[in-house]
Amino acid sequence: MTSKASRSSATRRRWFGPDVPAGSTAVELAPNRFSQPAVSNVFRILGRGDRKSLCDCDRATGPSIRQPIYLMSDPRVIEKISSGRLARLLNDGATDAAIVEEISLATLTRLPDDAERDAVWRHLAESADRRAALADVVWALVNTREFATNH
């Protein structure tokens, strides 16, 4: 049986390419480390700068329709949302409150405020499919400017 850390490392290698050292995270990698053009394109879409300066000023900060379209339609992102952390939490029998808190911490690095929590509860109450509704919540959080800034 493989450990969680080794599975995570293997997933990163598949995502970033074979030239990336095991255990690397996206923030640690220079743009020239990606041997796969698709990976470089993902970082460009998501607004990562080319790291020619020491500040975050070379990062795209303006609104772009490309990011939400990519996050909504890329098969790897859809698979990760449907079979990643959310699936594990659902399979472990976590409550909606526990799931919302963990997903919020993972995406925004903070707990949801009252208005955000109320919006989630309304969405869950209006949905006939709990799994799909919680996946909507994950997708909404991943598409916030706050997520893009934190990650």
Phi and psi in radians as a Rosetta constraint file:
Dihedral C 1 N 2 CA 2 C 2 CIRCULARHARMONIC -1.567 0.35
Dihedral N 2 CA 2 C 2 N 3 CIRCULARHARMONIC 2.645 0.35
Dihedral C 2 N 3 CA 3 C 3 CIRCULARHARMONIC -1.404 0.35
Dihedral N 3 CA 3 C 3 N 4 CIRCULARHARMONIC 2.834 0.35
Dihedral C 3 N 4 CA 4 C 4 CIRCULARHARMONIC -1.051 0.35
Dihedral N 4 CA 4 C 4 N 5 CIRCULARHARMONIC -0.710 0.35
Dihedral C 4 N 5 CA 5 C 5 CIRCULARHARMONIC -1.120 0.35
Dihedral N 5 CA 5 C 5 N 6 CIRCULARHARMONIC -0.724 0.35
Dihedral C 5 N 6 CA 6 C 6 CIRCULARHARMONIC -1.243 0.35
Dihedral N 6 CA 6 C 6 N 7 CIRCULARHARMONIC -0.599 0.35
Dihedral C 6 N 7 CA 7 C 7 CIRCULARHARMONIC -1.139 0.35
Dihedral N 7 CA 7 C 7 N 8 CIRCULARHARMONIC -0.725 0.35
Dihedral C 7 N 8 CA 8 C 8 CIRCULARHARMONIC -1.121 0.35
Dihedral N 8 CA 8 C 8 N 9 CIRCULARHARMONIC -0.729 0.35
Dihedral C 8 N 9 CA 9 C 9 CIRCULARHARMONIC -1.116 0.35
Dihedral N 9 CA 9 C 9 N 10 CIRCULARHARMONIC -0.730 0.35
Dihedral C 9 N 10 CA 10 C 10 CIRCULARHARMONIC -1.123 0.35
Dihedral N 10 CA 10 C 10 N 11 CIRCULARHARMONIC -0.687 0.35
Dihedral C 10 N 11 CA 11 C 11 CIRCULARHARMONIC -1.100 0.35
Dihedral N 11 CA 11 C 11 N 12 CIRCULARHARMONIC -0.743 0.35
Dihedral C 11 N 12 CA 12 C 12 CIRCULARHARMONIC -1.094 0.35
Dihedral N 12 CA 12 C 12 N 13 CIRCULARHARMONIC -0.704 0.35
Dihedral C 12 N 13 CA 13 C 13 CIRCULARHARMONIC -1.109 0.35
Dihedral N 13 CA 13 C 13 N 14 CIRCULARHARMONIC -0.702 0.35
Dihedral C 13 N 14 CA 14 C 14 CIRCULARHARMONIC -1.137 0.35
Dihedral N 14 CA 14 C 14 N 15 CIRCULARHARMONIC -0.687 0.35
Dihedral C 14 N 15 CA 15 C 15 CIRCULARHARMONIC -1.272 0.35
Dihedral N 15 CA 15 C 15 N 16 CIRCULARHARMONIC -0.874 0.35
Dihedral C 15 N 16 CA 16 C 16 CIRCULARHARMONIC -1.505 0.35
Dihedral N 16 CA 16 C 16 N 17 CIRCULARHARMONIC -0.416 0.35
Dihedral C 16 N 17 CA 17 C 17 CIRCULARHARMONIC 2.039 0.35
Dihedral N 17 CA 17 C 17 N 18 CIRCULARHARMONIC 2.904 0.35
Dihedral C 17 N 18 CA 18 C 18 CIRCULARHARMONIC -1.220 0.35
Dihedral N 18 CA 18 C 18 N 19 CIRCULARHARMONIC -0.323 0.35
Dihedral C 18 N 19 CA 19 C 19 CIRCULARHARMONIC -1.474 0.35
Dihedral N 19 CA 19 C 19 N 20 CIRCULARHARMONIC -0.060 0.35
Dihedral C 19 N 20 CA 20 C 20 CIRCULARHARMONIC -1.518 0.35
Dihedral N 20 CA 20 C 20 N 21 CIRCULARHARMONIC 2.262 0.35
Dihedral C 20 N 21 CA 21 C 21 CIRCULARHARMONIC -1.043 0.35
Dihedral N 21 CA 21 C 21 N 22 CIRCULARHARMONIC 2.508 0.35
Dihedral C 21 N 22 CA 22 C 22 CIRCULARHARMONIC -1.004 0.35
Dihedral N 22 CA 22 C 22 N 23 CIRCULARHARMONIC 2.423 0.35
Dihedral C 22 N 23 CA 23 C 23 CIRCULARHARMONIC 1.500 0.35
Dihedral N 23 CA 23 C 23 N 24 CIRCULARHARMONIC 0.010 0.35
Dihedral C 23 N 24 CA 24 C 24 CIRCULARHARMONIC -1.254 0.35
Dihedral N 24 CA 24 C 24 N 25 CIRCULARHARMONIC 2.606 0.35
Dihedral C 24 N 25 CA 25 C 25 CIRCULARHARMONIC -1.957 0.35
Dihedral N 25 CA 25 C 25 N 26 CIRCULARHARMONIC 2.832 0.35
Dihedral C 25 N 26 CA 26 C 26 CIRCULARHARMONIC -1.008 0.35
Dihedral N 26 CA 26 C 26 N 27 CIRCULARHARMONIC -0.694 0.35
Dihedral C 26 N 27 CA 27 C 27 CIRCULARHARMONIC -1.159 0.35
Dihedral N 27 CA 27 C 27 N 28 CIRCULARHARMONIC -0.399 0.35
Dihedral C 27 N 28 CA 28 C 28 CIRCULARHARMONIC -1.468 0.35
Dihedral N 28 CA 28 C 28 N 29 CIRCULARHARMONIC -0.187 0.35
Dihedral C 28 N 29 CA 29 C 29 CIRCULARHARMONIC -1.727 0.35
Dihedral N 29 CA 29 C 29 N 30 CIRCULARHARMONIC 2.330 0.35
Dihedral C 29 N 30 CA 30 C 30 CIRCULARHARMONIC -1.360 0.35
Dihedral N 30 CA 30 C 30 N 31 CIRCULARHARMONIC 2.597 0.35
Dihedral C 30 N 31 CA 31 C 31 CIRCULARHARMONIC -0.988 0.35
Dihedral N 31 CA 31 C 31 N 32 CIRCULARHARMONIC -0.508 0.35
Dihedral C 31 N 32 CA 32 C 32 CIRCULARHARMONIC -1.393 0.35
Dihedral N 32 CA 32 C 32 N 33 CIRCULARHARMONIC 0.017 0.35
Dihedral C 32 N 33 CA 33 C 33 CIRCULARHARMONIC -1.464 0.35
Dihedral N 33 CA 33 C 33 N 34 CIRCULARHARMONIC -0.178 0.35
Dihedral C 33 N 34 CA 34 C 34 CIRCULARHARMONIC -1.611 0.35
Dihedral N 34 CA 34 C 34 N 35 CIRCULARHARMONIC 2.032 0.35
Dihedral C 34 N 35 CA 35 C 35 CIRCULARHARMONIC -1.462 0.35
Dihedral N 35 CA 35 C 35 N 36 CIRCULARHARMONIC -0.262 0.35
Dihedral C 35 N 36 CA 36 C 36 CIRCULARHARMONIC -1.740 0.35
Dihedral N 36 CA 36 C 36 N 37 CIRCULARHARMONIC 2.076 0.35
Dihedral C 36 N 37 CA 37 C 37 CIRCULARHARMONIC -1.004 0.35
Dihedral N 37 CA 37 C 37 N 38 CIRCULARHARMONIC -0.545 0.35
Dihedral C 37 N 38 CA 38 C 38 CIRCULARHARMONIC -1.091 0.35
Dihedral N 38 CA 38 C 38 N 39 CIRCULARHARMONIC -0.620 0.35
Dihedral C 38 N 39 CA 39 C 39 CIRCULARHARMONIC -1.200 0.35
Dihedral N 39 CA 39 C 39 N 40 CIRCULARHARMONIC -0.771 0.35
Dihedral C 39 N 40 CA 40 C 40 CIRCULARHARMONIC -1.034 0.35
Dihedral N 40 CA 40 C 40 N 41 CIRCULARHARMONIC -0.691 0.35
Dihedral C 40 N 41 CA 41 C 41 CIRCULARHARMONIC -1.114 0.35
Dihedral N 41 CA 41 C 41 N 42 CIRCULARHARMONIC -0.695 0.35
Dihedral C 41 N 42 CA 42 C 42 CIRCULARHARMONIC -1.040 0.35
Dihedral N 42 CA 42 C 42 N 43 CIRCULARHARMONIC -0.820 0.35
Dihedral C 42 N 43 CA 43 C 43 CIRCULARHARMONIC -1.133 0.35
Dihedral N 43 CA 43 C 43 N 44 CIRCULARHARMONIC -0.625 0.35
Dihedral C 43 N 44 CA 44 C 44 CIRCULARHARMONIC -1.148 0.35
Dihedral N 44 CA 44 C 44 N 45 CIRCULARHARMONIC -0.773 0.35
Dihedral C 44 N 45 CA 45 C 45 CIRCULARHARMONIC -1.057 0.35
Dihedral N 45 CA 45 C 45 N 46 CIRCULARHARMONIC -0.730 0.35
Dihedral C 45 N 46 CA 46 C 46 CIRCULARHARMONIC -1.370 0.35
Dihedral N 46 CA 46 C 46 N 47 CIRCULARHARMONIC -0.052 0.35
Dihedral C 46 N 47 CA 47 C 47 CIRCULARHARMONIC 1.660 0.35
Dihedral N 47 CA 47 C 47 N 48 CIRCULARHARMONIC 0.199 0.35
Dihedral C 47 N 48 CA 48 C 48 CIRCULARHARMONIC -1.254 0.35
Dihedral N 48 CA 48 C 48 N 49 CIRCULARHARMONIC 2.305 0.35
Dihedral C 48 N 49 CA 49 C 49 CIRCULARHARMONIC -1.275 0.35
Dihedral N 49 CA 49 C 49 N 50 CIRCULARHARMONIC 3.025 0.35
Dihedral C 49 N 50 CA 50 C 50 CIRCULARHARMONIC -1.542 0.35
Dihedral N 50 CA 50 C 50 N 51 CIRCULARHARMONIC 0.089 0.35
Dihedral C 50 N 51 CA 51 C 51 CIRCULARHARMONIC 1.043 0.35
Dihedral N 51 CA 51 C 51 N 52 CIRCULARHARMONIC 0.745 0.35
Dihedral C 51 N 52 CA 52 C 52 CIRCULARHARMONIC -1.550 0.35
Dihedral N 52 CA 52 C 52 N 53 CIRCULARHARMONIC -0.167 0.35
Dihedral C 52 N 53 CA 53 C 53 CIRCULARHARMONIC -2.305 0.35
Dihedral N 53 CA 53 C 53 N 54 CIRCULARHARMONIC 2.968 0.35
Dihedral C 53 N 54 CA 54 C 54 CIRCULARHARMONIC -1.518 0.35
Dihedral N 54 CA 54 C 54 N 55 CIRCULARHARMONIC -0.080 0.35
Dihedral C 54 N 55 CA 55 C 55 CIRCULARHARMONIC -1.839 0.35
Dihedral N 55 CA 55 C 55 N 56 CIRCULARHARMONIC 3.027 0.35
Dihedral C 55 N 56 CA 56 C 56 CIRCULARHARMONIC -1.512 0.35
Dihedral N 56 CA 56 C 56 N 57 CIRCULARHARMONIC 0.183 0.35
Dihedral C 56 N 57 CA 57 C 57 CIRCULARHARMONIC -1.268 0.35
Dihedral N 57 CA 57 C 57 N 58 CIRCULARHARMONIC -0.266 0.35
Dihedral C 57 N 58 CA 58 C 58 CIRCULARHARMONIC -1.578 0.35
Dihedral N 58 CA 58 C 58 N 59 CIRCULARHARMONIC 0.097 0.35
Dihedral C 58 N 59 CA 59 C 59 CIRCULARHARMONIC -1.526 0.35
Dihedral N 59 CA 59 C 59 N 60 CIRCULARHARMONIC 2.400 0.35
Dihedral C 59 N 60 CA 60 C 60 CIRCULARHARMONIC -1.206 0.35
Dihedral N 60 CA 60 C 60 N 61 CIRCULARHARMONIC 2.202 0.35
Dihedral C 60 N 61 CA 61 C 61 CIRCULARHARMONIC -2.081 0.35
Dihedral N 61 CA 61 C 61 N 62 CIRCULARHARMONIC -0.143 0.35
Dihedral C 61 N 62 CA 62 C 62 CIRCULARHARMONIC -1.307 0.35
Dihedral N 62 CA 62 C 62 N 63 CIRCULARHARMONIC 2.832 0.35
Dihedral C 62 N 63 CA 63 C 63 CIRCULARHARMONIC -1.138 0.35
Dihedral N 63 CA 63 C 63 N 64 CIRCULARHARMONIC 2.517 0.35
Dihedral C 63 N 64 CA 64 C 64 CIRCULARHARMONIC -2.590 0.35
Dihedral N 64 CA 64 C 64 N 65 CIRCULARHARMONIC 2.360 0.35
Dihedral C 64 N 65 CA 65 C 65 CIRCULARHARMONIC -1.380 0.35
Dihedral N 65 CA 65 C 65 N 66 CIRCULARHARMONIC -0.324 0.35
Dihedral C 65 N 66 CA 66 C 66 CIRCULARHARMONIC -1.105 0.35
Dihedral N 66 CA 66 C 66 N 67 CIRCULARHARMONIC -0.692 0.35
Dihedral C 66 N 67 CA 67 C 67 CIRCULARHARMONIC -1.107 0.35
Dihedral N 67 CA 67 C 67 N 68 CIRCULARHARMONIC -0.946 0.35
Dihedral C 67 N 68 CA 68 C 68 CIRCULARHARMONIC -1.109 0.35
Dihedral N 68 CA 68 C 68 N 69 CIRCULARHARMONIC -0.598 0.35
Dihedral C 68 N 69 CA 69 C 69 CIRCULARHARMONIC -1.128 0.35
Dihedral N 69 CA 69 C 69 N 70 CIRCULARHARMONIC -0.765 0.35
Dihedral C 69 N 70 CA 70 C 70 CIRCULARHARMONIC -1.071 0.35
Dihedral N 70 CA 70 C 70 N 71 CIRCULARHARMONIC -0.869 0.35
Dihedral C 70 N 71 CA 71 C 71 CIRCULARHARMONIC -1.125 0.35
Dihedral N 71 CA 71 C 71 N 72 CIRCULARHARMONIC -0.489 0.35
Dihedral C 71 N 72 CA 72 C 72 CIRCULARHARMONIC -1.455 0.35
Dihedral N 72 CA 72 C 72 N 73 CIRCULARHARMONIC -0.457 0.35
Dihedral C 72 N 73 CA 73 C 73 CIRCULARHARMONIC -2.078 0.35
Dihedral N 73 CA 73 C 73 N 74 CIRCULARHARMONIC -0.208 0.35
Dihedral C 73 N 74 CA 74 C 74 CIRCULARHARMONIC -1.232 0.35
Dihedral N 74 CA 74 C 74 N 75 CIRCULARHARMONIC 2.198 0.35
Dihedral C 74 N 75 CA 75 C 75 CIRCULARHARMONIC -1.003 0.35
Dihedral N 75 CA 75 C 75 N 76 CIRCULARHARMONIC -0.617 0.35
Dihedral C 75 N 76 CA 76 C 76 CIRCULARHARMONIC -1.189 0.35
Dihedral N 76 CA 76 C 76 N 77 CIRCULARHARMONIC -0.678 0.35
Dihedral C 76 N 77 CA 77 C 77 CIRCULARHARMONIC -1.190 0.35
Dihedral N 77 CA 77 C 77 N 78 CIRCULARHARMONIC -0.796 0.35
Dihedral C 77 N 78 CA 78 C 78 CIRCULARHARMONIC -1.041 0.35
Dihedral N 78 CA 78 C 78 N 79 CIRCULARHARMONIC -0.775 0.35
Dihedral C 78 N 79 CA 79 C 79 CIRCULARHARMONIC -1.090 0.35
Dihedral N 79 CA 79 C 79 N 80 CIRCULARHARMONIC -0.746 0.35
Dihedral C 79 N 80 CA 80 C 80 CIRCULARHARMONIC -1.130 0.35
Dihedral N 80 CA 80 C 80 N 81 CIRCULARHARMONIC -0.695 0.35
Dihedral C 80 N 81 CA 81 C 81 CIRCULARHARMONIC -1.191 0.35
Dihedral N 81 CA 81 C 81 N 82 CIRCULARHARMONIC -0.727 0.35
Dihedral C 81 N 82 CA 82 C 82 CIRCULARHARMONIC -1.406 0.35
Dihedral N 82 CA 82 C 82 N 83 CIRCULARHARMONIC -0.449 0.35
Dihedral C 82 N 83 CA 83 C 83 CIRCULARHARMONIC -2.116 0.35
Dihedral N 83 CA 83 C 83 N 84 CIRCULARHARMONIC 0.097 0.35
Dihedral C 83 N 84 CA 84 C 84 CIRCULARHARMONIC -1.582 0.35
Dihedral N 84 CA 84 C 84 N 85 CIRCULARHARMONIC -2.278 0.35
Dihedral C 84 N 85 CA 85 C 85 CIRCULARHARMONIC -1.007 0.35
Dihedral N 85 CA 85 C 85 N 86 CIRCULARHARMONIC -0.731 0.35
Dihedral C 85 N 86 CA 86 C 86 CIRCULARHARMONIC -1.053 0.35
Dihedral N 86 CA 86 C 86 N 87 CIRCULARHARMONIC -0.790 0.35
Dihedral C 86 N 87 CA 87 C 87 CIRCULARHARMONIC -1.063 0.35
Dihedral N 87 CA 87 C 87 N 88 CIRCULARHARMONIC -0.729 0.35
Dihedral C 87 N 88 CA 88 C 88 CIRCULARHARMONIC -1.093 0.35
Dihedral N 88 CA 88 C 88 N 89 CIRCULARHARMONIC -0.777 0.35
Dihedral C 88 N 89 CA 89 C 89 CIRCULARHARMONIC -1.111 0.35
Dihedral N 89 CA 89 C 89 N 90 CIRCULARHARMONIC -0.755 0.35
Dihedral C 89 N 90 CA 90 C 90 CIRCULARHARMONIC -1.120 0.35
Dihedral N 90 CA 90 C 90 N 91 CIRCULARHARMONIC -0.766 0.35
Dihedral C 90 N 91 CA 91 C 91 CIRCULARHARMONIC -1.143 0.35
Dihedral N 91 CA 91 C 91 N 92 CIRCULARHARMONIC -0.521 0.35
Dihedral C 91 N 92 CA 92 C 92 CIRCULARHARMONIC -1.412 0.35
Dihedral N 92 CA 92 C 92 N 93 CIRCULARHARMONIC -0.071 0.35
Dihedral C 92 N 93 CA 93 C 93 CIRCULARHARMONIC 1.403 0.35
Dihedral N 93 CA 93 C 93 N 94 CIRCULARHARMONIC 0.408 0.35
Dihedral C 93 N 94 CA 94 C 94 CIRCULARHARMONIC -1.127 0.35
Dihedral N 94 CA 94 C 94 N 95 CIRCULARHARMONIC 2.584 0.35
Dihedral C 94 N 95 CA 95 C 95 CIRCULARHARMONIC -1.295 0.35
Dihedral N 95 CA 95 C 95 N 96 CIRCULARHARMONIC 2.830 0.35
Dihedral C 95 N 96 CA 96 C 96 CIRCULARHARMONIC -1.012 0.35
Dihedral N 96 CA 96 C 96 N 97 CIRCULARHARMONIC -0.731 0.35
Dihedral C 96 N 97 CA 97 C 97 CIRCULARHARMONIC -1.078 0.35
Dihedral N 97 CA 97 C 97 N 98 CIRCULARHARMONIC -0.755 0.35
Dihedral C 97 N 98 CA 98 C 98 CIRCULARHARMONIC -1.157 0.35
Dihedral N 98 CA 98 C 98 N 99 CIRCULARHARMONIC -0.694 0.35
Dihedral C 98 N 99 CA 99 C 99 CIRCULARHARMONIC -1.128 0.35
Dihedral N 99 CA 99 C 99 N 100 CIRCULARHARMONIC -0.823 0.35
Dihedral C 99 N 100 CA 100 C 100 CIRCULARHARMONIC -1.076 0.35
Dihedral N 100 CA 100 C 100 N 101 CIRCULARHARMONIC -0.717 0.35
Dihedral C 100 N 101 CA 101 C 101 CIRCULARHARMONIC -1.128 0.35
Dihedral N 101 CA 101 C 101 N 102 CIRCULARHARMONIC -0.826 0.35
Dihedral C 101 N 102 CA 102 C 102 CIRCULARHARMONIC -1.141 0.35
Dihedral N 102 CA 102 C 102 N 103 CIRCULARHARMONIC -0.732 0.35
Dihedral C 102 N 103 CA 103 C 103 CIRCULARHARMONIC -1.144 0.35
Dihedral N 103 CA 103 C 103 N 104 CIRCULARHARMONIC -0.685 0.35
Dihedral C 103 N 104 CA 104 C 104 CIRCULARHARMONIC -1.126 0.35
Dihedral N 104 CA 104 C 104 N 105 CIRCULARHARMONIC -0.764 0.35
Dihedral C 104 N 105 CA 105 C 105 CIRCULARHARMONIC -1.116 0.35
Dihedral N 105 CA 105 C 105 N 106 CIRCULARHARMONIC -0.674 0.35
Dihedral C 105 N 106 CA 106 C 106 CIRCULARHARMONIC -1.224 0.35
Dihedral N 106 CA 106 C 106 N 107 CIRCULARHARMONIC -0.592 0.35
Dihedral C 106 N 107 CA 107 C 107 CIRCULARHARMONIC -1.691 0.35
Dihedral N 107 CA 107 C 107 N 108 CIRCULARHARMONIC -0.730 0.35
Dihedral C 107 N 108 CA 108 C 108 CIRCULARHARMONIC -1.855 0.35
Dihedral N 108 CA 108 C 108 N 109 CIRCULARHARMONIC -0.134 0.35
Dihedral C 108 N 109 CA 109 C 109 CIRCULARHARMONIC 1.013 0.35
Dihedral N 109 CA 109 C 109 N 110 CIRCULARHARMONIC 0.555 0.35
Dihedral C 109 N 110 CA 110 C 110 CIRCULARHARMONIC -2.771 0.35
Dihedral N 110 CA 110 C 110 N 111 CIRCULARHARMONIC 2.857 0.35
Dihedral C 110 N 111 CA 111 C 111 CIRCULARHARMONIC -1.386 0.35
Dihedral N 111 CA 111 C 111 N 112 CIRCULARHARMONIC 2.694 0.35
Dihedral C 111 N 112 CA 112 C 112 CIRCULARHARMONIC -1.196 0.35
Dihedral N 112 CA 112 C 112 N 113 CIRCULARHARMONIC 2.573 0.35
Dihedral C 112 N 113 CA 113 C 113 CIRCULARHARMONIC -1.412 0.35
Dihedral N 113 CA 113 C 113 N 114 CIRCULARHARMONIC 3.086 0.35
Dihedral C 113 N 114 CA 114 C 114 CIRCULARHARMONIC -1.046 0.35
Dihedral N 114 CA 114 C 114 N 115 CIRCULARHARMONIC -0.738 0.35
Dihedral C 114 N 115 CA 115 C 115 CIRCULARHARMONIC -1.142 0.35
Dihedral N 115 CA 115 C 115 N 116 CIRCULARHARMONIC -0.745 0.35
Dihedral C 115 N 116 CA 116 C 116 CIRCULARHARMONIC -1.114 0.35
Dihedral N 116 CA 116 C 116 N 117 CIRCULARHARMONIC -0.767 0.35
Dihedral C 116 N 117 CA 117 C 117 CIRCULARHARMONIC -1.071 0.35
Dihedral N 117 CA 117 C 117 N 118 CIRCULARHARMONIC -0.756 0.35
Dihedral C 117 N 118 CA 118 C 118 CIRCULARHARMONIC -1.072 0.35
Dihedral N 118 CA 118 C 118 N 119 CIRCULARHARMONIC -0.705 0.35
Dihedral C 118 N 119 CA 119 C 119 CIRCULARHARMONIC -1.112 0.35
Dihedral N 119 CA 119 C 119 N 120 CIRCULARHARMONIC -0.713 0.35
Dihedral C 119 N 120 CA 120 C 120 CIRCULARHARMONIC -1.118 0.35
Dihedral N 120 CA 120 C 120 N 121 CIRCULARHARMONIC -0.807 0.35
Dihedral C 120 N 121 CA 121 C 121 CIRCULARHARMONIC -1.081 0.35
Dihedral N 121 CA 121 C 121 N 122 CIRCULARHARMONIC -0.699 0.35
Dihedral C 121 N 122 CA 122 C 122 CIRCULARHARMONIC -1.084 0.35
Dihedral N 122 CA 122 C 122 N 123 CIRCULARHARMONIC -0.782 0.35
Dihedral C 122 N 123 CA 123 C 123 CIRCULARHARMONIC -1.095 0.35
Dihedral N 123 CA 123 C 123 N 124 CIRCULARHARMONIC -0.766 0.35
Dihedral C 123 N 124 CA 124 C 124 CIRCULARHARMONIC -1.119 0.35
Dihedral N 124 CA 124 C 124 N 125 CIRCULARHARMONIC -0.694 0.35
Dihedral C 124 N 125 CA 125 C 125 CIRCULARHARMONIC -1.159 0.35
Dihedral N 125 CA 125 C 125 N 126 CIRCULARHARMONIC -0.580 0.35
Dihedral C 125 N 126 CA 126 C 126 CIRCULARHARMONIC -1.460 0.35
Dihedral N 126 CA 126 C 126 N 127 CIRCULARHARMONIC -0.190 0.35
Dihedral C 126 N 127 CA 127 C 127 CIRCULARHARMONIC -1.725 0.35
Dihedral N 127 CA 127 C 127 N 128 CIRCULARHARMONIC 2.434 0.35
Dihedral C 127 N 128 CA 128 C 128 CIRCULARHARMONIC -1.471 0.35
Dihedral N 128 CA 128 C 128 N 129 CIRCULARHARMONIC -0.285 0.35
Dihedral C 128 N 129 CA 129 C 129 CIRCULARHARMONIC -2.063 0.35
Dihedral N 129 CA 129 C 129 N 130 CIRCULARHARMONIC 1.814 0.35
Dihedral C 129 N 130 CA 130 C 130 CIRCULARHARMONIC -1.017 0.35
Dihedral N 130 CA 130 C 130 N 131 CIRCULARHARMONIC -0.826 0.35
Dihedral C 130 N 131 CA 131 C 131 CIRCULARHARMONIC -1.043 0.35
Dihedral N 131 CA 131 C 131 N 132 CIRCULARHARMONIC -0.817 0.35
Dihedral C 131 N 132 CA 132 C 132 CIRCULARHARMONIC -1.133 0.35
Dihedral N 132 CA 132 C 132 N 133 CIRCULARHARMONIC -0.687 0.35
Dihedral C 132 N 133 CA 133 C 133 CIRCULARHARMONIC -1.143 0.35
Dihedral N 133 CA 133 C 133 N 134 CIRCULARHARMONIC -0.725 0.35
Dihedral C 133 N 134 CA 134 C 134 CIRCULARHARMONIC -1.208 0.35
Dihedral N 134 CA 134 C 134 N 135 CIRCULARHARMONIC -0.600 0.35
Dihedral C 134 N 135 CA 135 C 135 CIRCULARHARMONIC -1.119 0.35
Dihedral N 135 CA 135 C 135 N 136 CIRCULARHARMONIC -0.643 0.35
Dihedral C 135 N 136 CA 136 C 136 CIRCULARHARMONIC -1.047 0.35
Dihedral N 136 CA 136 C 136 N 137 CIRCULARHARMONIC -0.709 0.35
Dihedral C 136 N 137 CA 137 C 137 CIRCULARHARMONIC -1.105 0.35
Dihedral N 137 CA 137 C 137 N 138 CIRCULARHARMONIC -0.800 0.35
Dihedral C 137 N 138 CA 138 C 138 CIRCULARHARMONIC -1.042 0.35
Dihedral N 138 CA 138 C 138 N 139 CIRCULARHARMONIC -0.836 0.35
Dihedral C 138 N 139 CA 139 C 139 CIRCULARHARMONIC -1.062 0.35
Dihedral N 139 CA 139 C 139 N 140 CIRCULARHARMONIC -0.729 0.35
Dihedral C 139 N 140 CA 140 C 140 CIRCULARHARMONIC -1.084 0.35
Dihedral N 140 CA 140 C 140 N 141 CIRCULARHARMONIC -0.738 0.35
Dihedral C 140 N 141 CA 141 C 141 CIRCULARHARMONIC -1.170 0.35
Dihedral N 141 CA 141 C 141 N 142 CIRCULARHARMONIC -0.699 0.35
Dihedral C 141 N 142 CA 142 C 142 CIRCULARHARMONIC -1.142 0.35
Dihedral N 142 CA 142 C 142 N 143 CIRCULARHARMONIC -0.439 0.35
Dihedral C 142 N 143 CA 143 C 143 CIRCULARHARMONIC -1.630 0.35
Dihedral N 143 CA 143 C 143 N 144 CIRCULARHARMONIC 0.160 0.35
Dihedral C 143 N 144 CA 144 C 144 CIRCULARHARMONIC -1.457 0.35
Dihedral N 144 CA 144 C 144 N 145 CIRCULARHARMONIC 2.691 0.35
Dihedral C 144 N 145 CA 145 C 145 CIRCULARHARMONIC -1.107 0.35
Dihedral N 145 CA 145 C 145 N 146 CIRCULARHARMONIC -0.594 0.35
Dihedral C 145 N 146 CA 146 C 146 CIRCULARHARMONIC -1.050 0.35
Dihedral N 146 CA 146 C 146 N 147 CIRCULARHARMONIC -0.728 0.35
Dihedral C 146 N 147 CA 147 C 147 CIRCULARHARMONIC -1.114 0.35
Dihedral N 147 CA 147 C 147 N 148 CIRCULARHARMONIC -0.793 0.35
Dihedral C 147 N 148 CA 148 C 148 CIRCULARHARMONIC -1.081 0.35
Dihedral N 148 CA 148 C 148 N 149 CIRCULARHARMONIC -0.627 0.35
Dihedral C 148 N 149 CA 149 C 149 CIRCULARHARMONIC -1.242 0.35
Dihedral N 149 CA 149 C 149 N 150 CIRCULARHARMONIC -0.699 0.35
Dihedral C 149 N 150 CA 150 C 150 CIRCULARHARMONIC -1.314 0.35
Dihedral N 150 CA 150 C 150 N 151 CIRCULARHARMONIC -0.524 0.35
